[in-house]
């Protein structure tokens, strides 16, 4: 690689969070309950009936009251983009009301104004694992066709309100997660043991229609809107050169590309139709659905944390701790403390695969390392974290991003996950930290909520300031 490489002009450097993992204030200013308020132990454990005290997200990092301080810190790093989500139940507390909650709308007005004050573009996820609880319990979430209408009303309210403040939108967070995590990804209340493939894929169809409808409405309200889909990107390698393993890889890939194909091409691909037929699934299309799906996205955004392998050999199908959406661990790769396999080259590979397939701009909206950080005092007496492991992880991934850009991939921006420490989605812990900014809050509920710059804060500031050139310095 050329040692003088720098990222494209106008490249959107920044970071990502979600409302439910940072805001707290879970019942403030008219907010209703969402699924995240009853998931005290993360996405892999059953929800509680009501919010419970051990749920870290009820307070989270209190961004709701401290957003000005936090946005100022992100601006100090030079952020060009800040990805967050709107908590649906702040705008429609139950989800099926006719009129939005003004205080909820006002909060995001204030937040987006604060971003723009520093020249930071908000990138807003419309639905990020935050389905209003009432919609889950009353309607069974996205298994119910009525959700499309509730989502449309919500979308119209926020597009109208923020049409001059937000340009970049994502319709659903990690939309392909619904297959493995239907409660989190689709607000589906039916237990996975009772949930039929028919009902699951019908729910997927409802989300597809809602997403395409959002694209249509958004472009009507403001033609300058850039509206993308958002998927978990996971390169899948064959465990061995056995052709059966390769077919297994193809089938596993199809589970993910099916989501991007519908969003980008506007119709169900042949392999998806075959899967549905082979599994006795008949998707019910309402009149007009086919036409709505033709409202395709402007760009593809994705999260990237790991790759995995596939094998046709049942004896080798061992689920890894970190393989949240299937696959088996790669014996050649190291893993994080939480079992997530670390594969920087996989990022270059998946970027090329996506761009070759679609020729649409890409946007990396999540990439990061969850780790246990130790708050110490530096030689000047300032509290900080010496997180060289995070710097190394991000640097290795960004070097591969630079390779992909040189391969010809069109990339709009790069936003690290959890740019400020937040409550983990998978485990609902604070100790699994991702941020450049340390937040003094711990899993036992203790802590001052004070913010401290980690070593990576200054490193990332340098990366942004130099537009990536600093990555190539010794």
Secondary structure as UniProt FT lines:
FT   TURN            3..4
FT   TURN            9..10
FT   STRAND          12..16
FT   HELIX           19..22
FT   TURN            26..27
FT   HELIX           28..30
FT   HELIX           35..38
FT   TURN            40..41
FT   TURN            43..44
FT   TURN            53..54
FT   HELIX           56..58
FT   TURN            59..61
FT   HELIX           63..77
FT   STRAND          81..85
FT   HELIX           88..91
FT   HELIX           102..117
FT   TURN            118..119
FT   STRAND          121..125
FT   HELIX           133..139
FT   HELIX           141..143
FT   HELIX           146..162
FT   TURN            163..165
FT   STRAND          168..170
FT   TURN            173..174
FT   HELIX           175..179
FT   HELIX           182..186
FT   TURN            192..194
FT   HELIX           197..221
FT   TURN            223..224
FT   STRAND          226..232
FT   STRAND          236..238
FT   HELIX           243..265
FT   HELIX           270..278
FT   TURN            279..280
FT   TURN            287..288
FT   HELIX           289..292
FT   TURN            293..294
FT   STRAND          299..303
FT   STRAND          308..310
FT   HELIX           314..316
FT   TURN            321..322
FT   TURN            324..325
FT   TURN            331..332
FT   TURN            337..338
FT   HELIX           344..358
FT   STRAND          361..366
FT   STRAND          376..377
FT   TURN            379..380
FT   STRAND          383..384
FT   HELIX           388..406
FT   TURN            407..408
FT   STRAND          411..417
FT   TURN            425..427
FT   STRAND          437..439
FT   TURN            443..444
FT   STRAND          451..453
FT   HELIX           455..465
FT   TURN            466..468
FT   HELIX           469..472
//
